[in-house]
Amino acid sequence: MPVLIPISTFFIGCHGLLALGLSYRVAMERTRTRIWHDASPVEVASQPNYLEHPNAWAEVVEKMTQQSIVTKNIEDGVLQRTIRAHGNFAEYVPLSRMALRKDETFARTGCRG
């Protein structure tokens, strides 16, 4: 009986959904802490505060953001761990996909690798 979906295709789809979830977590954590590009606390303190005199649109977006995000202590390291989890995923998943694809191809052709 032929396989309807190759196993590598299934895992590519699963990994895509997982990557989307990890990216969302990183984006939400960056929004919560307002640290955008791996900035140090000194760099964050020296950034201009665009919310001191916001325009109407910025006020609406800020209000919605503050209502939807639970604020915690910025120094708890969650942002760093979240970014590292996403980075590890991006480093190791392509290697595992290539190995899975190689095994799948060899199994289809009858070769041993």
C-alpha positions as CSV (number, residue, x, y, z in Angstrom):
1,M,0.0,0.0,0.0
2,P,1.6,3.3,-1.0
3,V,2.1,6.1,1.5
4,L,-0.3,9.0,0.8
5,I,2.0,11.7,2.3
6,P,5.7,11.2,2.6
7,I,6.7,11.3,6.3
8,S,9.2,14.1,5.6
9,T,6.4,16.3,4.2
10,F,4.3,15.6,7.3
11,F,7.2,16.7,9.6
12,I,7.9,19.8,7.5
13,G,4.3,20.9,8.1
14,C,4.6,20.1,11.8
15,H,7.9,22.0,12.1
16,G,6.4,24.9,10.2
17,L,3.6,25.2,12.8
18,L,6.0,24.8,15.7
19,A,8.2,27.6,14.2
20,L,5.2,29.8,13.9
21,G,4.4,29.2,17.6
22,L,7.9,29.9,18.7
23,S,8.1,33.1,16.6
24,Y,4.8,34.3,18.1
25,R,6.2,33.7,21.7
26,V,9.4,35.6,20.9
27,A,7.4,38.5,19.4
28,M,5.0,38.7,22.4
29,E,7.9,38.6,24.8
30,R,9.7,41.3,22.9
31,T,6.5,43.4,23.0
32,R,6.1,42.8,26.7
33,T,9.7,43.8,27.6
34,R,10.0,46.4,24.8
35,I,13.5,45.1,23.9
36,W,13.6,44.7,20.2
37,H,17.1,43.8,19.0
38,D,19.0,42.2,21.9
39,A,19.5,45.6,23.5
40,S,21.1,45.9,26.9
41,P,19.2,47.6,29.7
42,V,21.4,50.7,29.2
43,E,20.5,50.9,25.6
44,V,16.8,50.5,26.4
45,A,17.1,53.3,29.0
46,S,18.7,55.6,26.4
47,Q,16.0,55.0,23.7
48,P,13.6,57.8,23.2
49,N,10.1,57.3,24.7
50,Y,7.8,57.6,21.8
51,L,4.8,57.2,24.1
52,E,5.4,60.5,26.0
53,H,3.4,62.4,23.4
54,P,1.8,59.8,21.1
55,N,-0.5,60.4,18.2
56,A,-4.1,59.0,18.3
57,W,-3.1,55.8,16.5
58,A,-0.2,55.1,18.8
59,E,-2.4,55.6,21.8
60,V,-5.0,53.1,20.6
61,V,-2.3,50.5,19.8
62,E,-0.6,51.0,23.2
63,K,-3.8,50.7,25.1
64,M,-4.7,47.4,23.3
65,T,-1.1,46.1,23.8
66,Q,-1.2,46.8,27.5
67,Q,-4.6,45.2,27.9
68,S,-3.5,42.0,26.1
69,I,0.0,41.5,27.6
70,V,0.7,40.5,31.2
71,T,3.6,42.6,32.4
72,K,6.2,41.0,34.7
73,N,9.7,41.8,35.8
74,I,11.9,42.4,32.8
75,E,15.0,40.9,34.5
76,D,13.5,37.4,34.8
77,G,15.4,36.1,31.7
78,V,12.3,34.9,29.9
79,L,13.1,36.8,26.7
80,Q,16.6,35.3,26.5
81,R,15.3,31.8,27.0
82,T,12.5,32.3,24.5
83,I,14.9,33.6,21.8
84,R,17.4,30.8,22.5
85,A,14.6,28.2,22.1
86,H,13.7,29.7,18.8
87,G,17.4,29.8,17.8
88,N,17.9,26.1,18.7
89,F,14.9,25.2,16.7
90,A,16.2,27.1,13.7
91,E,19.7,25.5,14.0
92,Y,18.7,21.8,14.5
93,V,15.5,21.2,12.7
94,P,17.0,21.6,9.1
95,L,19.6,19.0,10.0
96,S,17.0,16.6,11.2
97,R,14.8,17.2,8.1
98,M,17.8,16.5,5.8
99,A,18.5,13.2,7.7
100,L,14.8,12.2,7.6
101,R,14.6,13.0,3.8
102,K,17.8,11.0,3.2
103,D,16.4,8.0,5.1
104,E,13.1,8.3,3.3
105,T,14.8,8.5,-0.2
106,F,17.0,5.5,0.6
107,A,14.1,3.5,1.9
108,R,12.2,4.2,-1.3
109,T,15.1,3.2,-3.6
110,G,16.1,0.2,-1.6
111,C,19.6,1.6,-0.8
112,R,21.2,1.5,2.6
113,G,22.9,4.6,4.0
